[in-house]
C-alpha cells in the first residue's frame, strides 16, 4: 500500500531529474513543431497562434499514463518480479513475432497501431524491461550461489534470453533496439563479475561476427548508413542527410543558442528530419546552444551516477542487477541518440529518454524509474540507536 511513510522513502533526486528532462522535452517539442516565428510577435496571443500543441498534448498524456504505471510498479515489491518474469517474457516474445503481420511505420515493422486511442505500441521497447528482469534473475541466482556469474550453461542461457528478442527486432529491421538489448546484457554481466576469459572470448567472437553481419545481415540502407558515417560526404542527399542537417542546426546554435520560440530556427523550418523524435537533440542545442546541450548531458550523467549509488547501497544481488540493467538501458539510449545526432555513431533511430516524443519509449523509461525507486524504497534501513 502507498502511504505517507512509504512515499517519504522515495528517491527525490531521481524524480526531480526525471521531471526536469520531461519538462525540457515538452517545451522543446512545443518550440520545434511550432509554425516558424517571424520576429514580429508582440503579444502572448501572437505566440500562441503559432504553436502546434498536438504532439505536446499527446506526450503529456503519455507521461500521465507512464506516471500511473510508475505508481503501480513501486507499489509491488520488486521480488515479485522473479515469479512473473517467465510469463511476461514469453508474452513479449510472442508480441515480437505477431508484430510482423502489421504494416510498416518509417520502414520498420515494429508497431501495433491502436487507432481507437490514436496511439502505437512498440513491443520492442517494453521488451527491454523484460530482458532486464530476466537477466537479473539468472545472474543474481548465480551470484548468490557462487559469488559471481559463472558456468557456461548459465551464461549461454542468459545470452539466449537476449539473442531471441534481438534477432526478432533486427528482422523488423531495428538494429538500434537490438543494440540497447546487448548493452543491458553487458552492464548486468559486468555487475555479475563475469570472468575476463569470457569477455575476451566474446570480444574475439564479435571481431569475427561483425564483418559477417555487415556483408550478410545488414540491408543496403543500413550499410549505407555505416559508409556515410565513415565518410559523410558520400551521400548528403540521402543516407547522410539527417546527420548533415542535424549538424547544421547544432552549429547554428553556437555557444548560447537562438532561444526557444524565436525566429529563424532550422528545426521550425523543417530542415531537421524527425525533429521532435529521434533528432530532437539537434533542435534543443540549436535553441539552447552548446551550454544547454552540455547541461542536458550533465543531467543524464547525474541520473546514471545516482542509480549507480543506489545499486551499491542495496545488499540484494537481484536488486543490484535490476538497477544496473536500467542504467545500461538509459546509457545506451543517451549515447546512441546524441552520438548519432552529432555524427559520432551511425544512425539507428534511437529516441532520447524522457525528451523525444514517443509513448512506448516514455512508458518503458517510467517503468525503469519505477523499478529503481521500488528498490530504493525497500533498501535495508539502518537501525537507530536507543541512546
Secondary structure as GFF3:
##gff-version 3
##sequence-region A 1 387
A	DSSP	alpha_helix	4	8	.	.	.	ID=ss1
A	DSSP	alpha_helix	12	32	.	.	.	ID=ss2
A	DSSP	alpha_helix	44	50	.	.	.	ID=ss3
A	DSSP	alpha_helix	54	75	.	.	.	ID=ss4
A	DSSP	three_ten_helix	78	80	.	.	.	ID=ss5
A	DSSP	alpha_helix	81	98	.	.	.	ID=ss6
A	DSSP	three_ten_helix	99	101	.	.	.	ID=ss7
A	DSSP	beta_strand	112	114	.	.	.	ID=ss8
A	DSSP	three_ten_helix	115	117	.	.	.	ID=ss9
A	DSSP	beta_strand	119	121	.	.	.	ID=ss10
A	DSSP	alpha_helix	123	146	.	.	.	ID=ss11
A	DSSP	alpha_helix	152	170	.	.	.	ID=ss12
A	DSSP	alpha_helix	175	191	.	.	.	ID=ss13
A	DSSP	alpha_helix	196	216	.	.	.	ID=ss14
A	DSSP	alpha_helix	220	230	.	.	.	ID=ss15
A	DSSP	alpha_helix	241	253	.	.	.	ID=ss16
A	DSSP	alpha_helix	280	313	.	.	.	ID=ss17
A	DSSP	alpha_helix	317	341	.	.	.	ID=ss18
A	DSSP	alpha_helix	359	377	.	.	.	ID=ss19
###
